[in-house]
Each structure stands twice: as structure tokens, then as C-alpha cells.
Amino acid sequence: MNRVNSGAASRVAAQSLLLLAVMAGCKPVATNTVAIPTVTTSAEVQAEPADDWQWLFNGESTNSWTDSNGNEIGQQWQIIDNALVLTAAGGGAIVSKQSFTDFELELDWQIAASGNSGIFYKVAGPDSRVRSGGLEYQLLDNDNYPGHDNPIHFTAALFDIYPPELDAHLPAGSWNNTRIVVRYPHVEHWLNGKLVLQFELGSADWQKRAAQSKFAPEHVLGADEPGHIMLQDHGDRIAFRQIRIRAL
């Protein structure tokens, strides 16, 4: 690499710039340089959620969660590579400390082969006036889980009530993206950027299906109440990342 004396180079550069400025009538000299766009890193995205979003899990802390009894979450839940991972059965379900009425929830999840789990919302807390086990957005290895051949049990179904209207799941081991939008009474289930299910809480169809589900009457009650988010321990390895929510 050729090196030049920095003092001499500075003087030459200064003289050249002065001459150019005079010739151009003190106007900036046009160049062919292109502005480099600002790139937001994943760490910056995790640290600062946009607008009115808040993190339930940003890869660093489980402070937004308790077990179902309000205690510290089980040791089987571990932070691994910025993901919240149920490493073995026995960790128990974990519940958000905050409750929400109308909201948009977004997260990524990765399930093990033949795995089964779920994201619950509208889960009643100890201060709720009604009893509700919550509504379950089903997570499943559709391709390999034994015995689940009913669409109301497939990924993105409202478990045991409504099947997804289209299949947008990625295979076990892939990262899937889920959005759940609740604007009472309207609910939307999104999977990998596609709206796969929408329904109306409290409608005649809802009441009929909910009453026939395995969770009745909990599904029927409290649909318009604030509720917590819950991540299930179904005994299978499941990982979650980038869990964020905003009130609507």
C-alpha cells in the first residue's frame, strides 16, 4: 500500500477545494456518491419496539412472565440463542403478567418434530369476574403429529372450535410467524403473513361451536373480558422469540 505525507496531502486537498469553490461561485461541487441506507440490526429491533408495541419477550429477560400460580417460571424454560425455549416437559404453562382486552400479538415460534403446543389468549386472571381457560391458537407439527387429522386441531386453528381456512404452516424445525388480532368481537389468526382464520366472538355460530368444544363452558364465558397471554407446556420442545404486543 502506498503512503503519503499527511501534512502535504492536507495542504494540497485544501488548496484544491478552495479553487473549486471559487470556480463554482461558492456552490457545492456535485459528486457521484450515493447515500448509504441505514440498516437496523436485530439487536436494535429487539431493544426498541416500534410505535406503541411493547415486548413480552425480547431475547433477554422473562420478567414479563410467571407460572400459572404467579410464581417464577419453571427451570425447563430457558433462554437459548435469544429464544424462549421449553427444553423439557414439566416447565408448566407460563402466563403474561399483564392482561389485555383488544390487542395485536405477534411472535415467532419453532416446534419440534411431532410436537404439539399452543398460544392461549383471553386467559382469566385471579381478579377476573368470570372463569375462562382462554382461547387457543393451536401450534402443531401438522405433518407428523399422530392422531390429529381433524382440521380444528391443525396449526392456527382456534383449537377444537374453528379450523384454519387455508394451510400456511412451515415444517417442524422452521420458524413460523404468528399474529393474533382481537378487536372485540372480531378475531383474526394470521400465519406467515396470511390471514388464515377470522371469526366473531359471541355470534350464534361461535356459541354453538364453543359449547360443543372440549373446553366448554370456559370458552363461552369472558370473551369480552381482559385476559392474559399463556404459552403452553404440552410436553414437547417449543421455542418462541420476538414476542411483542400492543393494545388496540
C-alpha positions, -999 to 999 in steps of 0.1 A, spaced: 0 0 0 14 35 -10 15 60 18 18 98 15 28 126 40 -5 135 57 5 172 61 14 177 24 -17 158 14 -39 180 36 -25 212 22 -30 200 -14 -65 189 -7 -74 223 10 -60 243 -19 -79 222 -44 -112 226 -26 -107 264 -23 -101 266 -61 -131 245 -68 -153 266 -46 -142 299 -63 -148 284 -97 -183 272 -87 -193 305 -72 -191 290 -37 -217 264 -46 -212 227 -35 -193 206 -60 -216 179 -75 -204 143 -68 -215 109 -79 -216 94 -44 -247 76 -33 -260 78 3 -257 45 22 -290 35 37 -292 30 74 -296 -7 84 -314 -16 116 -298 -45 133 -318 -72 150 -304 -61 184 -318 -26 177 -352 -40 168 -352 -60 200 -343 -31 221 -368 -6 207 -402 -19 196 -418 5 171 -447 28 180 -469 15 208 -456 -21 208 -442 -35 240 -421 -66 244 -433 -96 263 -400 -113 254 -371 -96 235 -345 -123 239 -330 -111 271 -355 -115 300 -385 -135 312 -396 -107 336 -430 -103 318 -440 -139 327 -449 -161 357 -461 -196 360 -498 -203 363 -497 -196 401 -479 -163 398 -445 -176 407 -412 -177 388 -413 -197 356 -400 -233 357 -364 -241 350 -373 -261 319 -380 -227 302 -346 -214 291 -333 -185 270 -313 -201 242 -299 -180 212 -324 -152 220 -353 -176 221 -375 -187 250 -374 -225 248 -393 -251 267 -364 -276 268 -383 -305 285 -418 -313 299 -426 -301 334 -419 -265 330 -456 -258 331 -476 -231 312 -463 -195 315 -486 -165 317 -481 -129 309 -482 -106 340 -503 -81 321 -538 -87 308 -552 -73 275 -587 -66 261 -583 -56 224 -548 -62 212 -524 -74 184 -499 -101 194 -470 -111 172 -443 -137 177 -422 -163 160 -422 -200 170 -404 -232 162 -418 -266 171 -400 -300 173 -409 -329 151 -442 -344 161 -447 -315 185 -478 -300 199 -483 -267 218 -505 -236 219 -507 -199 224 -536 -190 247 -552 -156 250 -581 -142 270 -570 -163 299 -587 -152 331 -566 -140 360 -573 -143 397 -591 -109 397 -615 -118 368 -652 -118 374 -656 -149 352 -638 -182 347 -621 -186 314 -594 -211 303 -587 -189 273 -588 -193 236 -561 -215 220 -542 -207 188 -530 -242 180 -493 -249 173 -487 -283 158 -464 -303 135 -492 -309 111 -472 -333 90 -462 -358 117 -482 -354 149 -501 -387 154 -538 -388 155 -545 -351 148 -563 -355 114 -591 -331 122 -586 -295 108 -599 -279 140 -567 -293 156 -542 -280 129 -518 -252 133 -535 -217 135 -569 -233 143 -589 -219 172 -584 -253 189 -614 -275 189 -637 -247 176 -626 -233 142 -602 -248 116 -578 -226 96 -593 -216 63 -560 -222 45 -528 -240 53 -498 -217 56 -476 -236 81 -439 -243 76 -424 -277 85 -412 -286 120 -379 -270 128 -387 -239 107 -395 -205 123 -432 -196 118 -446 -162 124 -480 -158 141 -502 -127 146 -534 -127 167 -556 -96 164 -586 -91 187 -610 -62 182 -639 -75 202 -659 -92 188 -638 -97 158 -607 -120 160 -581 -128 133 -555 -156 132 -525 -149 109 -498 -173 100 -466 -165 80 -482 -133 66 -515 -149 56 -549 -144 72 -559 -180 78 -589 -176 101 -614 -149 113 -645 -152 135 -668 -133 157 -669 -139 194 -704 -142 208 -720 -149 175 -746 -177 172 -721 -198 153 -695 -191 180 -718 -200 208 -728 -233 191 -692 -243 183 -678 -232 217 -705 -251 236 -696 -283 218 -658 -279 223 -638 -298 250 -633 -265 269 -669 -255 274 -681 -236 293 -648 -217 297 -648 -206 261 -683 -193 262 -676 -170 292 -654 -140 294 -648 -134 257 -653 -96 261 -631 -95 293 -594 -86 295 -573 -117 297 -537 -129 299 -515 -145 272 -503 -180 280 -477 -203 264 -485 -239 268 -463 -268 281 -477 -298 262 -445 -318 269 -429 -311 235 -400 -288 228 -411 -255 216 -393 -222 211 -406 -186 209 -389 -154 200 -397 -117 194 -429 -118 214 -445 -83 212 -480 -69 218 -499 -37 215 -533 -26 228 -558 -16 202 
